[in-house]
């Protein structure tokens, strides 16, 4: 037990950024694990049981305000990260986190920390799908993406809150502003607007894959001999980005590429 405690203390205390140790959710991994566990119990047990024998809920107003809040929150975070280094002293090379009490470094860390709460808020999407009986949209890709993003943002704040690590959440937040703007217009726009947007729905998935590609290429800098960035979190994150990219690619191919199927008479039938 003593050896286990020593390893735990080294990983979650000694190697962690002391500046955020007393911030909400940052003292230990247990709150994060509890949130993930509660999320899974709700979407896998509680809500499916609740929806048995019930009609889908009409959540159009709720989802409209959810999208508005996401646009505002992601805009603030993207702007906050951008102006906490990227418009002043940062560059696109290998940058180490600034662990000092410098006001700009603390501002960067705080905006990354706020990103964590956006990721918790995003878990509401899965609940909306289930309450609307859109079970297909609550896929493994969807659930895994929410859990992994939440986990890696927590790890970033806990260990490497700034520098090269801040690029991914900054870009991701900016992409989410565009995504949620699309969802909002699709939900409340005129019929002609909805019809126009529907034609470009597949570009959202492609846009996300482009985002993952940019993040992956940028993050691979940590393996350069000239880059002394810590590899621990970075290696796991890169593997995760590759895995998520692969799942998004499969989703795109299965949903947006034209395939030829054959009916029982042998006639070719195209499906999108």
C-alpha positions in Angstrom: 0.0 0.0 0.0 2.8 2.4 0.8 4.3 1.8 -2.7 1.0 2.5 -4.3 0.5 5.7 -2.3 4.0 6.8 -3.2 3.3 6.3 -7.0 0.0 8.0 -6.7 1.5 11.0 -4.8 4.3 11.3 -7.4 1.9 11.2 -10.4 -0.9 13.4 -9.1 0.9 15.7 -6.7 4.6 16.0 -7.3 4.5 16.0 -11.1 1.4 18.2 -11.2 1.2 22.0 -11.7 1.0 23.4 -8.1 -0.7 26.6 -9.3 -4.0 24.8 -9.9 -4.0 22.2 -7.1 -6.7 24.0 -5.2 -8.9 24.7 -8.2 -12.3 22.9 -8.6 -11.8 19.4 -10.0 -8.0 19.7 -10.0 -7.0 18.3 -6.6 -7.1 14.6 -7.7 -8.4 12.4 -10.5 -11.4 11.2 -8.4 -13.8 14.0 -9.3 -13.1 13.4 -13.0 -13.7 9.7 -12.7 -16.9 10.4 -10.8 -18.2 12.7 -13.5 -17.5 10.1 -16.2 -19.1 7.4 -14.1 -22.2 9.5 -13.5 -22.4 10.4 -17.2 -22.2 6.7 -18.3 -24.8 5.6 -15.7 -27.2 8.4 -16.9 -26.9 7.7 -20.6 -26.6 3.9 -20.4 -29.1 3.1 -17.6 -31.2 5.9 -16.3 -32.3 7.7 -19.5 -32.9 4.6 -21.6 -35.1 3.1 -18.8 -36.9 6.5 -18.5 -37.6 6.6 -22.3 -39.1 3.1 -22.5 -42.7 3.5 -23.6 -42.4 7.2 -23.9 -42.6 9.4 -26.9 -39.5 11.5 -27.8 -39.3 14.8 -26.1 -39.5 18.0 -28.1 -36.3 19.9 -27.0 -36.0 22.5 -29.8 -36.0 25.4 -27.4 -33.6 23.8 -25.0 -31.3 22.8 -27.8 -31.5 26.3 -29.3 -30.3 27.9 -26.0 -27.7 25.1 -25.6 -26.2 26.0 -29.0 -26.2 29.7 -28.2 -24.4 29.1 -24.9 -21.9 26.9 -26.6 -21.2 29.6 -29.2 -20.6 32.2 -26.5 -18.6 30.0 -24.2 -16.3 28.6 -26.9 -15.8 32.1 -28.4 -14.7 33.4 -25.0 -12.3 30.5 -24.4 -10.8 30.6 -27.9 -10.3 34.4 -27.5 -8.9 34.0 -24.0 -6.3 31.4 -25.0 -5.4 33.3 -28.2 -4.7 36.5 -26.2 -2.9 34.8 -23.4 0.2 34.2 -25.4 -0.5 33.5 -29.1 -0.9 37.2 -29.9 2.1 38.2 -27.7 5.0 35.9 -27.1 4.0 32.5 -28.5 5.1 31.0 -31.8 4.3 27.9 -33.8 7.4 26.1 -32.8 8.1 24.0 -29.7 7.0 26.0 -26.6 7.2 24.8 -23.1 4.5 25.6 -20.5 5.3 28.7 -18.3 4.8 27.4 -14.8 5.5 30.8 -13.2 3.1 33.2 -11.5 3.4 35.5 -14.5 -0.1 37.1 -15.0 -0.3 36.0 -18.7 0.8 32.5 -17.8 -1.9 32.3 -15.1 -4.5 33.7 -17.5 -3.6 31.0 -20.0 -4.0 28.3 -17.3 -7.3 29.7 -16.2 -8.8 29.7 -19.7 -7.7 26.2 -20.2 -9.3 25.3 -16.9 -12.6 26.9 -18.0 -12.4 24.7 -21.1 -12.8 21.8 -18.8 -16.3 22.9 -17.8 -17.3 23.4 -21.4 -16.4 19.8 -22.0 -18.6 18.7 -19.1 -21.4 20.9 -20.5 -21.0 19.1 -23.9 -22.0 15.8 -22.3 -25.6 17.2 -22.3 -25.7 16.4 -26.1 -25.8 12.7 -25.4 -28.7 13.2 -23.1 -30.5 15.2 -25.7 -30.1 12.4 -28.2 -31.5 9.8 -25.8 -34.5 12.0 -24.7 -35.3 12.6 -28.4 -34.8 8.8 -29.1 -32.0 9.6 -31.6 -30.1 6.5 -30.3 -28.0 6.1 -33.4 -26.4 9.5 -32.8 -25.4 8.5 -29.3 -22.8 6.2 -30.8 -19.5 4.9 -29.4 -17.7 7.6 -31.4 -19.8 10.3 -29.8 -19.5 9.0 -26.3 -15.8 8.2 -26.5 -15.1 11.6 -28.0 -16.8 13.4 -25.1 -15.1 11.3 -22.4 -11.6 11.4 -24.0 -11.7 15.2 -24.7 -12.8 15.9 -21.1 -10.0 13.7 -19.7 -7.3 15.2 -21.9 -8.3 18.7 -21.1 -8.0 17.8 -17.4 -4.6 16.3 -17.9 -3.5 19.4 -19.8 -4.5 21.7 -17.0 -3.1 19.4 -14.4 0.4 19.0 -15.9 1.1 21.1 -19.0 -1.2 24.2 -18.8 0.3 26.4 -21.5 2.8 26.4 -24.3 2.4 24.0 -27.2 -0.4 22.2 -25.3 -2.7 25.3 -25.6 -2.9 25.1 -29.4 -5.3 22.2 -29.5 -8.0 23.6 -27.2 -7.7 27.0 -28.8 -8.3 25.5 -32.3 -10.9 23.1 -31.0 -12.9 25.9 -29.4 -12.8 28.0 -32.6 -14.0 25.0 -34.6 -16.8 24.5 -32.1 -18.0 28.1 -32.6 -18.5 27.3 -36.3 -20.1 23.9 -35.6 -22.6 25.2 -33.0 -23.5 28.1 -35.3 -24.3 25.6 -38.0 -26.4 23.6 -35.5 -28.2 26.7 -34.4 -29.1 27.9 -37.9 -30.2 24.3 -38.8 -32.5 24.3 -35.8 -34.1 27.8 -36.1 -33.4 28.9 -39.6 -36.0 29.2 -42.4 -36.8 26.2 -44.5 -34.6 27.5 -47.3 -31.7 28.0 -44.9 -32.1 24.5 -43.5 -32.2 23.1 -47.0 -29.0 25.0 -47.9 -27.2 23.9 -44.8 -28.2 20.2 -45.2 -26.3 20.1 -48.5 -23.1 21.0 -46.6 -23.6 18.8 -43.5 -20.8 16.4 -44.5 -18.4 19.3 -44.5 -18.7 19.5 -40.7 -17.2 16.0 -40.4 -14.6 16.9 -42.9 -13.8 20.1 -41.1 -13.3 18.2 -37.9 -10.9 15.7 -39.6 -8.9 18.7 -41.0 -8.8 20.0 -37.4 -7.4 16.7 -36.2 -4.8 16.7 -38.9 -3.6 20.1 -38.1 -3.5 19.3 -34.3 -1.6 16.0 -35.1 1.0 17.7 -37.3 1.5 20.5 -34.8 1.7 18.1 -31.8 4.3 15.8 -33.4 6.8 18.5 -32.7 7.3 17.1 -29.2 9.3 14.2 -30.8 11.9 16.5 -32.4 15.3 16.3 -30.7 15.3 20.1 -30.3 12.0 20.1 -28.4 12.4 19.4 -24.7 8.6 19.2 -24.1 7.4 16.5 -21.7 6.3 13.4 -23.5 3.9 11.8 -21.0 0.6 13.5 -21.7 1.6 14.3 -25.3 2.1 10.7 -26.4 -1.3 9.6 -25.0 -2.9 12.6 -26.6 -1.4 12.0 -30.1 -2.5 8.3 -30.0 -6.0 9.5 -29.0 -6.1 12.0 -31.9 -5.1 9.3 -34.4 -7.8 6.9 -33.0 -10.5 9.6 -33.1 -9.5 10.7 -36.6 -9.9 7.0 -37.7 -13.4 6.8 -36.2 -14.4 10.1 -37.8 -13.1 8.9 -41.1 -15.1 5.7 -40.8 -18.2 7.7 -39.9 -17.7 10.0 -43.0 -17.2 7.0 -45.3 -20.3 5.2 -44.0 -22.6 8.2 -44.1 -21.4 10.5 -46.8 -19.8 8.5 -49.6 -21.9 7.1 -52.4 -22.0 3.3 -52.4 -23.6 0.9 -54.7 -25.7 -1.8 -53.2 -27.6 -4.5 -55.1 -31.1 -5.5 -54.4 -32.5 -8.9 -54.7 -33.0 -8.6 -58.5 -29.4 -7.7 -59.0 -30.1 -4.0 -59.8 -27.6 -1.5 -58.6 -29.1 0.9 -56.0 -27.1 3.9 -54.9 -27.2 5.0 -51.3 -25.6 8.1 -49.6 
